[in-house]
Amino acid sequence: MSMTEFRAVAQVAAGRKLFAIAVATVASPKPGSPGVSASAWQIFDAATGEEIGGPRTIPSRAANRYQWYALIMAVRGVIEDCLSGDEVTVEISMADLATAFQSGGRSVHGKYVEDGETIAEVIKLAADKVVTFSVKYAPVGPRQKNLKKKALAQANVQLTHLGGRN
């Protein structure tokens, strides 16, 4: 076994240290109208900054304006793309949502926040996959802006497909 092969086997066995960016956006035919949200994420090696796969985008299946929910789904996408044993820090641009993840989807009073059950499902998915993750707030940077543009393009295609641009 070469040294490179050994390192690759050791990395898989020990789990990878990753960071990811997750974004969401909404395409709308006109202000105030139902639109289509899209989730997007990209995963990187924490040590080298090298991309793990390419950016992923998924538009919603039906008309909605729920960027909050779409961002939860982007975090879920990150977890789904991780391997068992991975550790990942997911950066998002909504501070309230990052806090909701940190509290397991519950408020200080113990009640679920908006879509708290969905957040709890993502946390359970990570536990089932044996993926250690954290979600933290990070301001929007060039990578996030570029990823958001790709997500918006997907949302616009879906909006057209659903007949939202008559």
KESE-228784 format. One record per residue: x, y, z of N, C-alpha, C, O in turn. Coordinates in nm, 3 decimals. Each point is the difference from the previous one (the first is absolute). Example, Ala and Ser with C-alpha at 12.3 -4.5 7.8 and 13.67 -1.06 7.14 Angstrom:
2
       n_x       n_y       n_z      ca_x      ca_y      ca_z       c_x       c_y       c_z       o_x       o_y       o_z
     1.319    -0.569     0.780    -0.089     0.119     0.000     0.090     0.120     0.000     0.104    -0.002     0.066
    -0.139     0.107    -0.138     0.082     0.119     0.006    -0.077     0.109     0.073     0.051     0.111     0.017
//
This chain:
166
       n_x       n_y       n_z      ca_x      ca_y      ca_z       c_x       c_y       c_z       o_x       o_y       o_z
     0.086    -0.118     0.000    -0.086     0.118     0.000     0.090     0.123     0.000     0.090     0.013     0.084
    -0.115     0.077    -0.178     0.080     0.123    -0.007    -0.039     0.094     0.114    -0.103    -0.019     0.065
     0.185     0.118    -0.042    -0.027     0.097     0.106    -0.129     0.076    -0.028    -0.076     0.028     0.093
     0.049     0.006    -0.220    -0.123     0.070    -0.037    -0.121    -0.088     0.028    -0.099     0.048     0.055
     0.106    -0.176    -0.093    -0.111    -0.092     0.028    -0.022    -0.015     0.150    -0.114    -0.003     0.046
     0.223    -0.006     0.030    -0.010    -0.013     0.145    -0.069     0.121     0.060    -0.088    -0.014     0.086
     0.126     0.134    -0.131    -0.063     0.122     0.051    -0.150     0.002    -0.033    -0.081     0.039     0.084
     0.045    -0.082    -0.205    -0.141    -0.001    -0.040    -0.079    -0.097     0.086    -0.110     0.033     0.044
     0.165    -0.152    -0.018    -0.068    -0.098     0.085    -0.011     0.053     0.142    -0.105    -0.013     0.063
     0.211     0.072    -0.011    -0.003     0.055     0.136    -0.101     0.113     0.011    -0.069     0.011     0.101
     0.059     0.074    -0.204    -0.094     0.111     0.003    -0.143    -0.051     0.002    -0.082     0.053     0.075
     0.050    -0.154    -0.155    -0.136    -0.055    -0.001    -0.031    -0.066     0.133    -0.110     0.016     0.052
     0.207    -0.091     0.003    -0.023    -0.070     0.126    -0.022     0.098     0.115    -0.084    -0.024     0.087
     0.159     0.134    -0.087    -0.010     0.096     0.109    -0.109     0.102    -0.022    -0.036     0.073     0.092
    -0.018    -0.066    -0.213    -0.099     0.103    -0.032     0.071     0.124    -0.050     0.115     0.027     0.035
    -0.184     0.047    -0.116     0.059     0.120    -0.057    -0.040     0.121     0.083    -0.107     0.003     0.061
     0.193     0.094    -0.059    -0.030     0.130     0.061    -0.038     0.092    -0.115     0.080     0.028    -0.089
    -0.205     0.020     0.092    -0.054     0.076    -0.111    -0.062     0.131     0.048    -0.030     0.018     0.118
     0.014     0.073    -0.212    -0.087     0.115     0.024    -0.086     0.014    -0.124     0.038    -0.041    -0.110
    -0.153     0.100     0.128    -0.094     0.014    -0.111    -0.067     0.135     0.007    -0.011     0.061     0.107
    -0.033    -0.015    -0.222    -0.085     0.118    -0.004    -0.137    -0.045    -0.048    -0.011    -0.084    -0.090
    -0.091     0.138     0.149    -0.137    -0.032    -0.038    -0.075     0.131    -0.019     0.010     0.091     0.081
    -0.085    -0.084    -0.191    -0.075     0.122    -0.031    -0.140    -0.038    -0.048    -0.026    -0.115    -0.035
    -0.061     0.213     0.033    -0.135    -0.016    -0.054    -0.041     0.131    -0.065     0.047     0.107     0.038
    -0.135    -0.118    -0.134    -0.049     0.119    -0.069    -0.141    -0.026    -0.049    -0.047    -0.114     0.001
    -0.021     0.218    -0.043    -0.136    -0.012    -0.052    -0.009     0.077    -0.131     0.041     0.116    -0.009
    -0.095    -0.181    -0.093    -0.031     0.065    -0.128    -0.149     0.029     0.000    -0.080    -0.087     0.033
     0.043     0.208    -0.069    -0.140     0.039     0.001    -0.034     0.076    -0.127     0.080     0.083    -0.045
    -0.198    -0.110    -0.014    -0.036     0.071    -0.123    -0.021     0.149     0.023     0.025     0.080    -0.090
    -0.072    -0.043     0.209    -0.015     0.141     0.036    -0.004     0.009     0.153    -0.035    -0.098     0.066
     0.070     0.213    -0.010     0.004     0.013     0.146    -0.133    -0.040     0.065    -0.108     0.039    -0.045
     0.119    -0.117     0.151    -0.118    -0.043     0.075    -0.069    -0.122    -0.054    -0.089    -0.055     0.065
     0.128     0.011    -0.185    -0.060    -0.119    -0.060     0.071    -0.125     0.048     0.117     0.004     0.036
    -0.191    -0.117    -0.034     0.070    -0.125     0.033     0.111    -0.025    -0.100    -0.018     0.020    -0.120
     0.128    -0.062     0.167     0.112    -0.030    -0.086     0.046    -0.142     0.022    -0.078    -0.085     0.045
     0.202     0.059    -0.075     0.059    -0.131     0.020     0.131     0.020     0.074     0.085     0.079    -0.042
    -0.068    -0.152     0.151     0.126     0.007     0.073     0.097    -0.104    -0.055    -0.041    -0.096    -0.066
     0.168     0.117     0.093     0.102    -0.096    -0.039     0.104    -0.009     0.111     0.036     0.100     0.062
     0.010    -0.221    -0.039     0.106    -0.026     0.097     0.128    -0.028    -0.077    -0.003    -0.059    -0.108
     0.115     0.100     0.164     0.129    -0.028    -0.063     0.106    -0.016     0.108    -0.007     0.061     0.106
     0.105    -0.145    -0.136     0.109    -0.020     0.095     0.125    -0.045    -0.075    -0.006    -0.051    -0.112
     0.118     0.072     0.179     0.128    -0.044    -0.053     0.087    -0.038     0.119     0.003     0.069     0.101
     0.068    -0.180    -0.116     0.082    -0.054     0.109     0.147     0.012    -0.038     0.038    -0.018    -0.116
     0.046     0.049     0.216     0.143     0.018    -0.019     0.078    -0.077     0.105    -0.050    -0.024     0.110
     0.172    -0.014    -0.143     0.091    -0.058     0.097     0.043     0.113     0.094     0.043     0.106    -0.046
    -0.054    -0.127     0.176     0.029     0.106     0.097     0.147     0.039    -0.001     0.032     0.117     0.023
     0.058    -0.210    -0.047     0.142     0.030     0.004     0.051     0.070    -0.125     0.082     0.091     0.007
    -0.132    -0.135    -0.123     0.055     0.051    -0.125    -0.091     0.099    -0.072     0.046     0.075    -0.086
    -0.174    -0.073     0.122    -0.096     0.085    -0.071    -0.041    -0.057    -0.134    -0.075     0.064    -0.074
     0.122    -0.184     0.042    -0.032    -0.064    -0.127    -0.146    -0.044    -0.002    -0.052    -0.049     0.100
    -0.014     0.068    -0.215    -0.140    -0.039    -0.015    -0.014    -0.151     0.008     0.081    -0.074    -0.056
    -0.184     0.028     0.127    -0.036    -0.141     0.003    -0.124    -0.011    -0.089    -0.109     0.038     0.041
     0.126    -0.088    -0.160    -0.111     0.001    -0.097    -0.024     0.143    -0.045     0.080     0.089     0.027
    -0.187    -0.069    -0.095    -0.031     0.134    -0.048    -0.115     0.059     0.078    -0.054    -0.064     0.090
     0.015     0.185    -0.124    -0.114     0.061     0.066    -0.128    -0.077    -0.033    -0.015    -0.052    -0.111
    -0.076     0.045     0.206    -0.127    -0.070    -0.020    -0.114     0.099     0.018     0.002     0.080     0.093
    -0.100    -0.085    -0.181    -0.119     0.085     0.013    -0.124    -0.084    -0.023    -0.003    -0.088    -0.086
    -0.100     0.115     0.165    -0.127    -0.069    -0.014    -0.113     0.102     0.018    -0.012     0.061     0.106
    -0.072    -0.042    -0.210    -0.115     0.089     0.015    -0.114    -0.073     0.070    -0.007    -0.122    -0.001
    -0.081     0.200     0.063    -0.119    -0.060     0.062    -0.089    -0.057    -0.109     0.007     0.041    -0.116
    -0.092    -0.136     0.154    -0.088    -0.065    -0.098    -0.127     0.078    -0.025    -0.067    -0.022    -0.100
     0.034     0.113     0.188    -0.124     0.076    -0.012     0.027     0.147     0.031     0.103     0.034     0.059
    -0.195     0.051    -0.098     0.014     0.143     0.026     0.000     0.026     0.151    -0.083    -0.053     0.073
     0.175     0.135    -0.028     0.009     0.041     0.140     0.095     0.119     0.010     0.065     0.037    -0.097
    -0.059     0.022     0.213     0.092     0.112     0.023     0.079    -0.023     0.128     0.034     0.096     0.070
    -0.003    -0.220    -0.039     0.059    -0.033     0.129     0.151    -0.018    -0.008     0.050    -0.112    -0.010
     0.020     0.222     0.015     0.145    -0.005    -0.006     0.056    -0.067     0.125     0.102    -0.069    -0.008
    -0.167     0.087     0.124     0.042    -0.061     0.127     0.002    -0.152    -0.016     0.100    -0.065     0.031
    -0.212     0.008    -0.078    -0.011    -0.144    -0.019     0.100    -0.049    -0.104     0.063    -0.105     0.020
    -0.046     0.178    -0.129     0.095    -0.039    -0.104     0.142    -0.005     0.055     0.080    -0.085    -0.041
    -0.048     0.173     0.133     0.133    -0.001     0.060     0.018    -0.121     0.091     0.108    -0.058     0.007
    -0.215     0.019     0.064     0.005    -0.123     0.080     0.027    -0.119    -0.093     0.079    -0.088     0.033
    -0.145     0.088    -0.148     0.019    -0.110    -0.096     0.142     0.001    -0.059     0.053    -0.106    -0.033
     0.008     0.223     0.022     0.139     0.007    -0.047     0.092    -0.063     0.103     0.093    -0.072    -0.036
    -0.117     0.099     0.164     0.080    -0.062     0.107    -0.020    -0.152    -0.006     0.096    -0.076     0.014
    -0.221     0.032    -0.034    -0.028    -0.143    -0.013     0.079    -0.059    -0.118     0.055    -0.110     0.011
    -0.050     0.182    -0.122     0.076    -0.046    -0.116     0.147    -0.022     0.033     0.061    -0.097    -0.045
    -0.005     0.187     0.124     0.140    -0.016     0.042     0.015    -0.131     0.077     0.089    -0.080    -0.028
    -0.178     0.058     0.126     0.007    -0.122     0.082    -0.015    -0.124    -0.088     0.074    -0.097     0.017
    -0.168     0.100    -0.111    -0.021    -0.115    -0.089     0.123    -0.030    -0.083     0.026    -0.116    -0.032
     0.051     0.218    -0.004     0.120    -0.019    -0.082     0.123    -0.041     0.081     0.102    -0.037    -0.058
    -0.111     0.043     0.189     0.112    -0.039     0.085     0.005    -0.152     0.016    -0.101    -0.069    -0.016
     0.219     0.019     0.047     0.020    -0.141     0.028    -0.003    -0.022     0.151     0.024     0.092     0.078
    -0.053    -0.213    -0.038     0.002    -0.035     0.141     0.137     0.033     0.059     0.103    -0.034    -0.058
    -0.103     0.100     0.171     0.125     0.038     0.066     0.048     0.140    -0.035     0.093     0.050     0.063
    -0.154     0.014    -0.162     0.041     0.136    -0.037    -0.036     0.099     0.109    -0.095    -0.019     0.076
     0.173     0.126    -0.070    -0.030     0.116     0.085    -0.011     0.119    -0.093     0.091     0.026    -0.079
    -0.202     0.048     0.089    -0.021     0.111    -0.092    -0.056     0.121     0.075    -0.088    -0.014     0.085
     0.139     0.129    -0.119    -0.055     0.126     0.048    -0.069     0.065    -0.119     0.061     0.024    -0.103
    -0.190     0.004     0.120    -0.079     0.059    -0.108    -0.019     0.148     0.030    -0.049     0.038     0.106
     0.089     0.045    -0.200    -0.013     0.145     0.014    -0.125     0.046    -0.073    -0.020    -0.031    -0.118
    -0.066     0.106     0.188    -0.121     0.056    -0.060    -0.006     0.149     0.034     0.065     0.046     0.094
    -0.146     0.029    -0.171    -0.005     0.145     0.020    -0.121     0.046     0.080    -0.027     0.120     0.006
    -0.046    -0.212     0.056    -0.113     0.037     0.087     0.037    -0.032     0.144     0.002    -0.117     0.041
     0.026     0.220     0.036     0.043    -0.020     0.139    -0.107    -0.070     0.083     0.032    -0.087     0.081
    -0.160     0.123    -0.100    -0.108    -0.063     0.077    -0.009    -0.149    -0.028    -0.024    -0.079     0.092
     0.043     0.040    -0.215    -0.007    -0.141    -0.035     0.121    -0.075     0.055    -0.014    -0.114     0.046
     0.130     0.175    -0.050     0.118    -0.064     0.060    -0.024    -0.026     0.148     0.034    -0.107     0.051
    -0.092     0.204     0.018    -0.033    -0.016     0.141    -0.103    -0.111     0.019     0.009    -0.077     0.095
    -0.107     0.070    -0.183    -0.102    -0.106     0.009     0.063    -0.138    -0.013    -0.041    -0.092     0.070
     0.139     0.077    -0.157     0.070    -0.128    -0.012     0.078    -0.030     0.128     0.002    -0.113     0.048
     0.062     0.215     0.007     0.080    -0.020     0.120    -0.085    -0.042     0.119     0.050    -0.064     0.093
    -0.178     0.102    -0.095    -0.089    -0.035     0.112    -0.090    -0.119    -0.033    -0.099    -0.024     0.070
     0.131    -0.050    -0.175    -0.077    -0.119    -0.035    -0.137     0.030    -0.056    -0.087    -0.087     0.000
     0.067     0.210    -0.049    -0.129     0.038    -0.058    -0.101     0.050     0.103    -0.117     0.018    -0.032
     0.164     0.005     0.154    -0.092     0.044     0.106     0.039     0.139     0.053     0.116     0.041    -0.005
    -0.217     0.028     0.055     0.023     0.132     0.060     0.050    -0.019     0.143     0.012    -0.112     0.048
     0.017     0.222     0.018     0.043    -0.007     0.140    -0.110    -0.055     0.090     0.027    -0.044     0.112
    -0.150     0.047    -0.160    -0.114    -0.052     0.077    -0.026    -0.148    -0.029    -0.094    -0.057     0.054
     0.178    -0.004    -0.138    -0.013    -0.142    -0.029    -0.096    -0.034    -0.111    -0.017    -0.118    -0.033
    -0.047     0.218    -0.026    -0.094    -0.025    -0.109     0.075     0.011    -0.133     0.099     0.073    -0.012
    -0.149    -0.147    -0.088     0.063     0.007    -0.131    -0.018     0.139    -0.059    -0.106     0.061     0.010
     0.213    -0.011    -0.073    -0.006     0.123    -0.077    -0.063    -0.032    -0.134    -0.034    -0.116    -0.026
     0.017     0.215    -0.060    -0.054    -0.025    -0.134     0.085    -0.108    -0.068     0.122     0.012    -0.008
    -0.188    -0.117    -0.042     0.067    -0.114    -0.064     0.098    -0.070     0.094     0.095    -0.064    -0.046
    -0.118     0.075     0.176     0.088    -0.064     0.098     0.000    -0.151    -0.012     0.103    -0.064     0.022
    -0.218     0.006    -0.057    -0.005    -0.146    -0.020     0.089    -0.041    -0.116     0.064    -0.105     0.004
    -0.060     0.188    -0.108     0.085    -0.030    -0.116     0.147     0.009     0.039     0.081    -0.081    -0.044
    -0.048     0.179     0.125     0.138     0.013     0.050     0.035    -0.124     0.082     0.109    -0.055    -0.015
    -0.201     0.011     0.101     0.024    -0.119     0.082     0.020    -0.123    -0.089     0.082    -0.086     0.033
    -0.155     0.077    -0.144     0.016    -0.112    -0.094     0.140     0.001    -0.063     0.060    -0.106    -0.020
    -0.009     0.225    -0.012     0.134     0.011    -0.058     0.104    -0.045     0.104     0.096    -0.070    -0.033
    -0.116     0.111     0.157     0.092    -0.040     0.108    -0.003    -0.152     0.018     0.104    -0.063     0.020
    -0.224     0.004    -0.027    -0.012    -0.146     0.012     0.067    -0.069    -0.119     0.066    -0.102     0.018
    -0.083     0.156    -0.137     0.066    -0.056    -0.118     0.151    -0.004     0.020     0.064    -0.100    -0.029
    -0.008     0.209     0.079     0.145     0.006     0.024     0.041    -0.106     0.102     0.102    -0.066    -0.016
    -0.181     0.051     0.122     0.031    -0.101     0.102    -0.007    -0.140    -0.060     0.087    -0.083     0.027
    -0.189     0.057    -0.107    -0.016    -0.131    -0.063     0.116    -0.031    -0.095     0.043    -0.115    -0.011
     0.006     0.218    -0.058     0.111    -0.019    -0.095     0.136     0.006     0.069     0.103    -0.024    -0.064
    -0.102     0.055     0.192     0.123     0.018     0.079     0.084     0.112    -0.063     0.119    -0.015    -0.024
    -0.186     0.126     0.000     0.065     0.121    -0.050    -0.009     0.105     0.110    -0.108     0.031     0.049
     0.222     0.021    -0.009     0.004     0.107     0.098    -0.007     0.132    -0.076     0.079     0.024    -0.091
    -0.175     0.060     0.129    -0.010     0.127    -0.072    -0.037     0.113     0.094    -0.055    -0.019     0.108
     0.088     0.138    -0.154    -0.043     0.122     0.068    -0.041     0.099    -0.108     0.049    -0.005    -0.113
    -0.138     0.093     0.149    -0.045     0.104    -0.091     0.036     0.132     0.065    -0.031     0.024     0.117
     0.096     0.061    -0.193     0.038     0.131     0.055    -0.033     0.109    -0.100    -0.004    -0.021    -0.121
    -0.018     0.138     0.176    -0.026     0.118    -0.083     0.131     0.048    -0.062     0.104     0.003     0.066
    -0.109     0.033    -0.193     0.114     0.061    -0.068    -0.056     0.102    -0.099    -0.097    -0.029    -0.070
     0.156     0.147     0.063    -0.048     0.099    -0.096     0.018    -0.051    -0.143     0.086    -0.084    -0.028
    -0.168     0.136    -0.062     0.005    -0.041    -0.140     0.130     0.049    -0.063     0.034     0.118     0.007
     0.036    -0.211    -0.068     0.124     0.031    -0.070    -0.012    -0.036    -0.147    -0.108    -0.036    -0.045
     0.217     0.045    -0.030    -0.004    -0.027    -0.144    -0.048    -0.142    -0.034    -0.075    -0.018    -0.095
     0.118    -0.082     0.172    -0.043    -0.137    -0.027    -0.152    -0.014     0.017    -0.067    -0.061    -0.082
     0.016     0.120     0.190    -0.144    -0.007     0.025    -0.078     0.072    -0.109    -0.103    -0.050    -0.047
     0.152     0.167     0.005    -0.069     0.076    -0.105    -0.005    -0.080    -0.130    -0.103    -0.005    -0.066
     0.214    -0.058     0.031     0.005    -0.080    -0.122    -0.095    -0.120     0.009    -0.072    -0.032    -0.095
     0.071    -0.033     0.209    -0.088    -0.115     0.020    -0.147     0.043    -0.003    -0.085    -0.071    -0.053
     0.057     0.187     0.111    -0.137     0.050     0.001    -0.048     0.032    -0.142    -0.117    -0.021    -0.032
     0.206     0.072    -0.054    -0.035     0.027    -0.140    -0.038    -0.130    -0.071    -0.096    -0.003    -0.077
     0.171    -0.105     0.104    -0.032    -0.130    -0.060    -0.135    -0.051     0.050    -0.079    -0.055    -0.077
     0.053     0.074     0.206    -0.128    -0.043     0.057    -0.115     0.080    -0.059    -0.106    -0.056    -0.031
     0.126     0.186     0.014    -0.105     0.085    -0.058    -0.030    -0.043    -0.143    -0.116    -0.001    -0.042
     0.219    -0.034    -0.033    -0.021    -0.047    -0.137    -0.086    -0.127     0.000    -0.091    -0.013    -0.082
     0.120    -0.079     0.174    -0.080    -0.123     0.011    -0.144     0.033     0.039    -0.094    -0.058    -0.053
     0.079     0.151     0.148    -0.135     0.038     0.044    -0.078     0.063    -0.115    -0.120    -0.027    -0.014
     0.185     0.109    -0.068    -0.067     0.061    -0.115    -0.044    -0.105    -0.102    -0.109     0.010    -0.056
     0.192    -0.111     0.032    -0.037    -0.109    -0.090    -0.122    -0.072     0.056    -0.094    -0.028    -0.074
     0.095    -0.002     0.202    -0.113    -0.070     0.062    -0.126     0.087    -0.003    -0.110    -0.051    -0.023
     0.126     0.180     0.047    -0.114     0.091    -0.004    -0.064     0.000    -0.139    -0.123    -0.005    -0.013
     0.205     0.009    -0.089    -0.050    -0.005    -0.138    -0.070    -0.134    -0.025    -0.107    -0.005    -0.061
     0.168    -0.102     0.109    -0.057    -0.134    -0.018    -0.137    -0.012     0.067    -0.090    -0.065    -0.054
     0.074     0.128     0.170    -0.126    -0.005     0.073    -0.103     0.097    -0.058    -0.114     0.004     0.047
     0.152     0.074    -0.146    -0.094     0.092    -0.064    -0.015     0.130     0.075    -0.101     0.068    -0.012
     0.202    -0.033     0.091    -0.008     0.121     0.082     0.029     0.128    -0.075    -0.013     0.108     0.058
     0.050    -0.117    -0.183     0.034     0.122    -0.077    -0.097     0.014    -0.117     0.043    -0.002    -0.115
    -0.167     0.015     0.141    -0.101     0.014    -0.107    -0.012     0.144    -0.044    -0.079     0.031    -0.089
//
